[in-house]
Amino acid sequence: MNATPTPSDPNFHAIHIRQRLDELVEHLRADVEKVKEPKAQALFETTAEVLKGLSTAFEHYGAKSEKAWQ
C-alpha cells in the first residue's frame, strides 16, 4: 500500500476529513472557555464529543482496526 494516499484513494479524503474534525473539536473546546452561558458551553462540549467520535471512526477506517472496516 502507498505510504501517502492519492486523491483517488478513500484514505486520502478520510485523512483530510479527520484533520478538519479535529480542528473543529479544538475550536469548540476553546470556545467553551470563552463563553459564560452554561447552555452554550454544554452545546459546544457535546458537539466536540460527537465530532471526536466521528474522528475516531475515521481513524479506525484508515487503520482498518475495526471489523467493519476490514
C-alpha atoms as an extended CHARMM CRD file, in Angstrom:
* protein
*
        70  EXT
         1         1  MET       CA              0.0000000000        0.0000000000        0.0000000000  PROA      1               0.0000000000
         2         2  ASN       CA              1.1320000000        3.5420000000       -0.7450000000  PROA      2               0.0000000000
         3         3  ALA       CA              2.5890000000        5.4230000000        2.2440000000  PROA      3               0.0000000000
         4         4  THR       CA              0.9310000000        8.6040000000        1.0000000000  PROA      4               0.0000000000
         5         5  PRO       CA             -2.6160000000        8.1340000000       -0.2730000000  PROA      5               0.0000000000
         6         6  THR       CA             -3.5140000000        9.6320000000       -3.6490000000  PROA      6               0.0000000000
         7         7  PRO       CA             -6.6960000000       11.6340000000       -4.4070000000  PROA      7               0.0000000000
         8         8  SER       CA             -8.3690000000        8.5170000000       -5.8400000000  PROA      8               0.0000000000
         9         9  ASP       CA             -7.7300000000        6.6470000000       -2.5680000000  PROA      9               0.0000000000
        10        10  PRO       CA            -10.5380000000        6.9820000000        0.0070000000  PROA      10              0.0000000000
        11        11  ASN       CA             -7.8910000000        7.2310000000        2.7370000000  PROA      11              0.0000000000
        12        12  PHE       CA             -6.6780000000       10.4830000000        1.1610000000  PROA      12              0.0000000000
        13        13  HSD       CA            -10.0730000000       12.0180000000        1.8530000000  PROA      13              0.0000000000
        14        14  ALA       CA            -10.5380000000       10.2980000000        5.2090000000  PROA      14              0.0000000000
        15        15  ILE       CA             -7.2680000000       11.7700000000        6.4680000000  PROA      15              0.0000000000
        16        16  HSD       CA             -8.3020000000       15.2830000000        5.4870000000  PROA      16              0.0000000000
        17        17  ILE       CA            -11.7890000000       14.9350000000        6.9380000000  PROA      17              0.0000000000
        18        18  ARG       CA            -10.3420000000       13.6490000000       10.2140000000  PROA      18              0.0000000000
        19        19  GLN       CA             -7.9500000000       16.6060000000       10.3640000000  PROA      19              0.0000000000
        20        20  ARG       CA            -10.8210000000       19.0400000000        9.8500000000  PROA      20              0.0000000000
        21        21  LEU       CA            -12.9320000000       17.3180000000       12.5050000000  PROA      21              0.0000000000
        22        22  ASP       CA            -10.0370000000       17.5100000000       14.9780000000  PROA      22              0.0000000000
        23        23  GLU       CA             -9.5480000000       21.2170000000       14.1980000000  PROA      23              0.0000000000
        24        24  LEU       CA            -13.2270000000       21.8510000000       14.8450000000  PROA      24              0.0000000000
        25        25  VAL       CA            -13.0970000000       19.9070000000       18.1270000000  PROA      25              0.0000000000
        26        26  GLU       CA            -10.2080000000       22.1140000000       19.2720000000  PROA      26              0.0000000000
        27        27  HSD       CA            -12.0960000000       25.2480000000       18.2380000000  PROA      27              0.0000000000
        28        28  LEU       CA            -15.2430000000       24.1850000000       20.0870000000  PROA      28              0.0000000000
        29        29  ARG       CA            -13.3370000000       23.3490000000       23.2670000000  PROA      29              0.0000000000
        30        30  ALA       CA            -11.5410000000       26.6940000000       23.1460000000  PROA      30              0.0000000000
        31        31  ASP       CA            -14.9070000000       28.4260000000       22.7620000000  PROA      31              0.0000000000
        32        32  VAL       CA            -16.2370000000       26.6200000000       25.8510000000  PROA      32              0.0000000000
        33        33  GLU       CA            -13.6400000000       28.5950000000       27.8100000000  PROA      33              0.0000000000
        34        34  LYS       CA            -14.5860000000       31.8810000000       26.1200000000  PROA      34              0.0000000000
        35        35  VAL       CA            -18.3490000000       31.8730000000       26.6670000000  PROA      35              0.0000000000
        36        36  LYS       CA            -20.0390000000       32.1400000000       30.0460000000  PROA      36              0.0000000000
        37        37  GLU       CA            -23.5060000000       30.8200000000       29.1870000000  PROA      37              0.0000000000
        38        38  PRO       CA            -23.7890000000       27.2530000000       30.5630000000  PROA      38              0.0000000000
        39        39  LYS       CA            -26.1520000000       26.1090000000       27.7990000000  PROA      39              0.0000000000
        40        40  ALA       CA            -23.7570000000       27.2910000000       25.0900000000  PROA      40              0.0000000000
        41        41  GLN       CA            -20.8630000000       25.6310000000       26.9150000000  PROA      41              0.0000000000
        42        42  ALA       CA            -22.8250000000       22.3720000000       27.0810000000  PROA      42              0.0000000000
        43        43  LEU       CA            -23.7530000000       22.6160000000       23.3930000000  PROA      43              0.0000000000
        44        44  PHE       CA            -20.1470000000       23.2450000000       22.3510000000  PROA      44              0.0000000000
        45        45  GLU       CA            -18.7670000000       20.4460000000       24.5340000000  PROA      45              0.0000000000
        46        46  THR       CA            -21.4510000000       17.9790000000       23.3790000000  PROA      46              0.0000000000
        47        47  THR       CA            -20.7150000000       18.8590000000       19.7670000000  PROA      47              0.0000000000
        48        48  ALA       CA            -16.9860000000       18.3850000000       20.3830000000  PROA      48              0.0000000000
        49        49  GLU       CA            -17.6260000000       14.9360000000       21.8760000000  PROA      49              0.0000000000
        50        50  VAL       CA            -19.7560000000       13.8370000000       18.9160000000  PROA      50              0.0000000000
        51        51  LEU       CA            -17.1870000000       15.1000000000       16.4170000000  PROA      51              0.0000000000
        52        52  LYS       CA            -14.3850000000       13.3680000000       18.3440000000  PROA      52              0.0000000000
        53        53  GLY       CA            -16.3420000000       10.1200000000       17.9790000000  PROA      53              0.0000000000
        54        54  LEU       CA            -16.5700000000       10.6870000000       14.2340000000  PROA      54              0.0000000000
        55        55  SER       CA            -12.8500000000       11.4440000000       14.1090000000  PROA      55              0.0000000000
        56        56  THR       CA            -12.1800000000        8.1600000000       15.8890000000  PROA      56              0.0000000000
        57        57  ALA       CA            -14.3380000000        6.3350000000       13.3310000000  PROA      57              0.0000000000
        58        58  PHE       CA            -12.2630000000        7.8560000000       10.5240000000  PROA      58              0.0000000000
        59        59  GLU       CA             -9.0830000000        6.8180000000       12.3500000000  PROA      59              0.0000000000
        60        60  HSD       CA            -10.3520000000        3.2500000000       12.6680000000  PROA      60              0.0000000000
        61        61  TYR       CA            -11.3180000000        3.2470000000        8.9900000000  PROA      61              0.0000000000
        62        62  GLY       CA             -7.8150000000        4.2920000000        7.9650000000  PROA      62              0.0000000000
        63        63  ALA       CA             -6.1610000000        1.7730000000       10.2820000000  PROA      63              0.0000000000
        64        64  LYS       CA             -8.7070000000       -0.9360000000        9.4190000000  PROA      64              0.0000000000
        65        65  SER       CA             -8.7300000000       -1.6320000000       13.1550000000  PROA      65              0.0000000000
        66        66  GLU       CA            -12.4460000000       -2.4020000000       13.3780000000  PROA      66              0.0000000000
        67        67  LYS       CA            -14.0580000000       -5.4510000000       11.8330000000  PROA      67              0.0000000000
        68        68  ALA       CA            -16.4600000000       -3.2630000000        9.8350000000  PROA      68              0.0000000000
        69        69  TRP       CA            -13.5260000000       -1.6100000000        8.0210000000  PROA      69              0.0000000000
        70        70  GLN       CA            -11.5790000000       -4.7890000000        7.2160000000  PROA      70              0.0000000000
